[in-house]
């Protein structure tokens, strides 16, 4: 969960299956064509609870997010892939509306706009793939410029693969991008605007990612994915209130540096011809004092060749951060303090299912529907926060150009 709102992410862009039919006449061979796929996605997310950090750990957390987006992927023959995506999220939040204690304010309805361009290249005659991406995301009180580079290598035997990636995001937390005056500034709760609580409005995130996967046998694959994350700058949220035991009030304050160390272990098992079981374990620790464990199970069942069903379940537990206390339990002599329940001790449960339908491909020259997906999830946290999310996506795919036959150089 994010501190200011929870954004339900769109379903990930699916890769197109590579299939070409060899000609029976050995005199000719078929050239590989470029391919384009377009995914259109819509999602809806709704939550409710009673521990809003905007009002000091009490009050409504009611929030809704409507998101629409598109992913366009173009594969240039077999070595280069360019992916672009664009999305708009409309966020309606009763909790952030309490910044000004008004029924309607500039924060009651917000828009989050994001775009990203990703390029991947398979080095010719090798098993090395290089890539990178750059993006942009912004809303009224947030601007982010994320970027990353990555490298993957697969052994000739196809049994082991290795990945390494570097990512960075540069964020500006000032408010005012959609107001008429265009005055960018940090926004504090209305009664705390008599001074500047922070001396910076920037946040930087640096991430180093590693990956290793190993084929155990024909039906089992295991992977290990550790990460190192470093954040610096304004890590607190400017409009989060903290009420103290003596009834005084301040803006949330957190350290300006944070180290995170997540690691994931994934095991995929293929059971028969119709069933895949995906098992994941996640461990997380940081210098804020949070230690977390998560177990996730997802199965993919092929009901018929054109239809698959994928139920999933996730259990998550975390300890509280050093700097968290509920409403009016902080003392005035503390240096760092927060009543954001994202930093509290809690258990959470997430369950749901998805359906994916693959229409019969008639090999037409025009664009075909590659698949249609529908996914629902229910989320519950021990702090009584509840959420529902649903997403729908359609993938269109087409080959670009015409099939061409070329004669072998020796003419045979």
C-alpha positions, 0 to 999 in steps of 0.5 A, a space after each residue: 500500500 502506498 502512503 497517500 493512495 493505493 494504486 491498483 496496477 494494470 495487468 502486465 503486458 503478455 508476451 506473444 507466442 512465437 510460431 512460424 511454419 516451415 515450408 515443405 519445399 527446402 528450396 525456399 525459407 520463410 523470413 521472420 516478420 515484425 509483430 505488433 501487439 496492443 493491450 487495452 486495460 481497465 481497472 477499478 480499485 476501492 478500499 475502506 478503513 478507519 486509520 487514515 494517516 492524513 488525520 493522525 491514524 483515525 478517520 476514513 480511508 475510503 478511496 476509489 481509483 479508476 484506471 485506463 491504459 494501453 501497452 503497445 509492443 513492437 517486435 522488430 523481427 527477432 532481435 529488438 522489442 520496443 514497448 510503450 505504455 500510457 495510463 491515466 488513473 482517476 483517484 477519489 479519496 475521502 481521506 486526502 480531502 481532510 487536508 483542508 477539513 472541507 467537504 470539497 477541496 483540491 485533493 478530493 479528486 486527483 489524476 495520476 498520469 504515467 507513461 513509459 518507453 522500454 527497449 530490449 535487444 537480443 544480441 545477435 548469435 548470443 544468449 545475451 539480452 540488454 535493455 532499458 526504459 525511461 518513464 514519467 508519472 505525475 499528479 497534483 502533488 507528485 512527479 516521478 522520473 523512473 529509469 532502468 537498465 538491465 541485462 540477462 544471460 541464458 546458458 546455451 543449455 537453457 538450464 540456467 539464466 542470470 539477470 542484473 538490473 539497475 533502476 532509479 527514480 527521481 521524485 518531486 513531492 510539491 503540490 500544484 501541478 493542476 491548479 490554475 496558479 501553478 505555484 509548486 509547493 509542499 502542501 501541509 494540513 491547513 492548521 500546520 501551514 504557519 511554517 515550512 516543516 521540511 527543507 527539501 521536496 525531493 526524493 531519490 530511489 536507487 535499486 539494484 536487482 539480481 536474478 537467477 533461475 534454474 531448471 530442476 527438471 522438465 516440470 520444475 523451475 526455481 528462481 532467486 531474486 534479491 534486491 538492494 534499495 536505497 532511498 534518500 530525501 523527503 521520505 515522510 508525507 507532508 500532509 500526514 498529521 501526528 497527534 501527540 499524547 499532550 494533544 499537540 499536533 505536528 507533521 509526520 517526520 521520518 529519517 531522510 535515508 532508508 535501506 530496503 533488502 527484499 528477496 524472493 524465491 519462486 518455484 513453478 511446477 508443471 503438473 500434467 498438461 493442464 495445471 501449473 502451480 506458482 509458489 512464491 516466498 518473499 522476505 523483507 527487512 529495512 533500517 526502519 525496523 520492519 521485517 516482513 514475510 509473504 507467501 503467495 500461491 497461484 495456479 493456472 488451470 487450462 479448462 479447455 485449450 482456449 480458456 484458463 482459470 487462475 486462482 491465487 492467495 497471498 498472506 503477508 505479515 510485517 512488524 511495526 517500524 520504530 517510528 510508528 505509534 497510533 493516535 495520541 501515543 507519541 511523546 513530544 520528545 521523539 525525533 521521528 514519528 508517524 501514525 501511518 498504518 502502512 508502517 504498523 504491525 499487521 497481517 494481510 490477506 489477498 485472494 482472487 482469481 482470473 480468467 484468460 480466453 484465447 480466441 482461435 487464431 484464424 491467421 488473418 492478415 488483419 489484427 487478431 484478438 490474442 487474448 481477453 483477461 478478467 481478474 478480481 482480487 479481495 484484500 483484507 488487513 488486520 487493521 480492518 482495511 478492506 479493498 476490492 479490485 477488478 481489471 479487464 484487458 484485451 490483447 490485439 496482435 498482428 504481423 507486419 508486412 507480408 510473408 516472403 520467400 527467399 531462395 538459398 544462395 546455392 540455388 538448390 
